[in-house]
Amino acid sequence: MVQIGKQDGVTTLILNRPKQRNALDAGVIDGLIQAIEEAEADHDTRCLVIRGAGGNFCAGRDLTHPPERNLAAVLAADETWTKVNRLLHRINIPTVAVVEGYAVAGGFTLAMICDFVLAEIGAQFGALEMRRNFPAAINTPVLSSLVGPRLALEFLLFGDLIPAQRLYEVGLINRLVEGAEALNQVAHQFVGGLAALDPDAVRMTKESQRAARNMPLIDALEMGKLGNALIAASGRMDEAMQGYADSKKD
């Protein structure tokens, strides 16, 4: 259900249910949890990529089976999906969604929770839950943390399909290209650049950026100060200063 590939410091997770547009059933969700946890524990992994098989990213939760009506069972199922998003939010390596085709409902969440989104221009996104009179419960906090309240509410309430171009214009997509081949090329370049970065510096930058979004500015500044002090005490600042000095001689 989730194929895993590893190459040059990059772990790639491929949702592999192409006939179902890579809909999220229990097997896929459990596979994502295991793969994300393994990637985080793997010191050789410097970047995590998520994409879908068969020309689509992900059509959201699999609704082919009747939903549970027992509250405890529903909460247990939702906890596993929430865990996927929690893991991706907290992981200290860069995460990249490579999107073509549909990324809707839970698939929209999965793309947006990643640090970066690279998309083919024909991709379609959307929080479609409201079409079934169902609140987009997980999409709501994710979208609300990325865009302003008015735009987030528009996306959440209308449940429209949103062209990739629109999301690129509002800053929710980092790279937008035409064609699957071009998408693969830009993904290779973008992800390779991330994997080449110093992992400790990346981790501390992600932690600081997360803190800046989730705490008052004054507290985030204190956290940044601590991070700088730790880097300096480790001797890494000496390397950076020497590199800067050498560059000025050229």
C-alpha positions in Angstrom: 0.0 0.0 0.0 2.9 2.4 0.7 6.0 1.8 -1.3 9.3 3.0 0.2 12.4 4.0 -1.7 15.7 5.3 -0.4 18.4 7.0 -2.4 21.1 9.6 -1.7 19.7 10.6 1.7 16.1 10.8 0.4 13.3 8.5 1.5 10.3 8.5 -0.8 6.9 7.2 0.2 4.5 6.3 -2.7 0.8 5.8 -2.0 0.1 2.8 -4.1 -3.6 2.3 -4.7 -3.9 3.8 -8.2 -7.3 2.3 -9.0 -8.7 4.1 -5.9 -6.7 7.3 -6.6 -4.6 6.3 -3.6 -7.4 6.7 -1.2 -6.5 6.3 2.5 -7.7 3.1 4.0 -6.4 1.6 7.3 -3.5 -0.2 5.5 -2.2 3.0 3.9 -2.6 5.0 7.1 -0.8 2.4 9.2 1.9 2.2 6.4 2.4 5.9 6.5 2.8 5.9 10.3 5.4 3.2 10.2 7.3 4.7 7.3 7.4 8.2 8.8 8.6 6.9 12.1 11.3 4.8 10.4 12.4 7.8 8.3 12.7 10.0 11.4 14.8 7.4 13.2 17.1 6.8 10.2 20.1 9.1 10.5 20.8 8.7 6.7 17.5 10.2 5.7 17.7 13.9 5.2 14.5 14.5 3.3 11.1 12.7 3.2 9.1 12.8 0.0 5.4 11.8 -0.4 3.8 11.2 -3.7 1.1 9.0 -5.3 1.1 6.3 -8.0 -0.9 6.3 -11.2 -1.1 10.1 -11.9 -2.9 11.1 -8.7 -1.6 12.2 -5.3 -4.5 11.1 -2.9 -8.3 11.2 -3.0 -8.6 11.3 0.8 -10.1 8.8 3.1 -11.5 5.6 1.6 -15.3 5.8 1.9 -16.2 2.5 0.1 -17.0 0.8 3.4 -19.8 1.9 5.7 -18.6 4.2 8.5 -18.3 3.1 12.1 -21.1 4.3 14.3 -19.5 3.4 17.6 -17.8 6.4 19.1 -14.9 4.6 20.5 -14.2 2.9 17.1 -14.5 6.2 15.3 -12.1 7.9 17.7 -9.6 5.1 17.3 -9.7 5.3 13.5 -9.4 9.1 13.6 -6.5 8.9 16.0 -4.4 7.0 13.4 -5.0 9.6 10.8 -4.4 12.4 13.2 -1.1 10.6 14.1 0.1 10.8 10.5 -0.4 14.5 10.5 1.1 15.0 13.9 4.2 13.0 12.9 4.6 15.1 9.7 4.2 18.3 11.6 6.8 17.4 14.2 9.4 15.6 12.1 12.7 17.4 12.0 13.7 16.6 8.4 12.2 18.5 5.5 9.0 16.9 4.0 8.0 17.4 0.4 4.7 16.5 -1.3 5.0 15.9 -5.0 1.5 16.3 -6.4 -0.2 15.5 -9.7 -3.8 14.8 -10.3 -6.2 14.9 -7.3 -5.1 15.9 -3.8 -8.5 16.3 -2.1 -10.1 15.9 1.3 -7.5 14.0 3.4 -5.2 14.1 0.4 -5.3 17.9 0.5 -4.4 17.7 4.2 -1.6 15.3 3.5 -0.1 17.6 0.9 -0.5 20.8 3.0 1.0 19.4 6.2 4.3 18.8 4.4 6.9 21.6 4.5 6.9 22.0 0.7 4.6 21.3 -2.2 5.7 20.7 -5.7 2.9 20.4 -8.2 2.0 19.7 -11.8 -0.1 22.6 -13.2 -3.1 20.3 -13.9 -3.3 19.2 -10.2 -6.6 19.8 -8.4 -6.8 20.4 -4.6 -9.7 20.9 -2.2 -11.3 20.3 1.1 -14.3 18.4 -0.4 -15.8 17.3 2.9 -18.5 20.0 3.0 -20.0 18.5 -0.2 -21.2 15.7 2.0 -22.3 18.1 4.8 -19.3 16.9 6.8 -16.9 19.4 8.5 -13.2 19.2 7.3 -12.0 18.6 10.9 -8.4 17.9 10.1 -8.1 20.2 7.1 -9.3 23.1 9.2 -6.3 23.5 11.6 -3.8 22.7 8.9 -5.2 25.2 6.4 -5.8 27.8 9.1 -2.1 27.6 10.1 -1.0 28.3 6.5 -3.3 31.1 5.1 -5.4 33.9 6.5 -8.7 33.2 8.1 -10.9 34.4 5.3 -9.2 32.4 2.6 -9.1 29.3 4.8 -12.8 29.5 5.6 -13.6 30.0 1.9 -11.7 26.8 1.0 -13.2 24.9 3.9 -16.9 25.9 3.5 -17.4 25.9 -0.3 -15.5 22.6 -0.8 -14.6 23.5 -4.4 -11.8 21.9 -6.4 -9.0 24.4 -6.4 -6.6 24.6 -9.4 -2.9 24.3 -8.6 -2.4 27.7 -10.1 -4.6 29.3 -7.5 -2.7 27.7 -4.6 0.6 28.7 -6.2 -0.6 32.3 -6.3 -1.5 32.4 -2.6 1.8 30.7 -1.6 0.7 27.2 -0.8 2.7 25.6 -3.6 6.4 26.2 -3.9 7.0 25.0 -7.5 4.5 24.7 -10.3 5.4 23.1 -13.6 3.7 21.6 -16.7 3.9 17.9 -17.3 4.9 14.8 -15.3 8.5 14.8 -16.7 9.0 18.4 -15.6 7.6 17.7 -12.2 10.1 14.8 -11.7 12.9 17.0 -12.8 12.1 19.9 -10.5 11.4 17.4 -7.7 14.8 15.8 -8.2 16.6 19.2 -8.1 14.5 20.6 -5.1 14.8 17.5 -3.0 18.5 17.1 -3.8 19.1 20.6 -2.6 17.3 19.9 0.7 19.2 16.6 1.2 22.5 18.4 0.8 21.9 20.8 3.7 23.5 20.2 7.1 21.0 18.1 9.1 21.6 19.8 12.4 21.1 23.2 10.9 17.9 22.0 9.2 16.6 20.5 12.4 17.2 23.7 14.4 15.7 25.9 11.7 12.6 23.7 11.6 12.3 23.8 15.4 12.7 27.6 15.4 10.2 28.1 12.6 7.7 25.8 14.3 8.2 27.8 17.6 7.7 31.1 15.8 4.3 29.9 14.5 3.2 28.5 17.9 4.4 30.8 20.6 4.8 34.6 21.2 7.6 36.3 19.3 9.6 37.1 22.4 9.6 33.4 23.4 10.6 32.3 19.9 13.5 34.8 19.9 14.8 33.2 23.1 14.6 29.8 21.6 16.5 31.1 18.6 19.2 32.5 20.9 19.6 29.2 22.5 19.9 27.5 19.2 22.7 29.9 18.1 24.5 29.3 21.4 24.4 25.5 20.9 25.7 25.8 17.4 28.5 28.1 18.5 29.5 25.8 21.4 29.7 22.8 19.1 32.4 24.5 17.0 30.2 24.7 14.0 30.3 28.5 14.0 34.0 28.3 13.6 33.6 26.3 10.4 31.0 28.8 9.1 33.2 31.8 9.9 36.3 30.2 8.3 34.3 29.4 5.2 33.1 33.0 5.0 36.6 34.3 5.4 37.9 32.0 2.7 35.2 33.1 0.3 36.2 36.8 0.8 39.8 35.9 -0.3 38.6 34.6 -3.6 
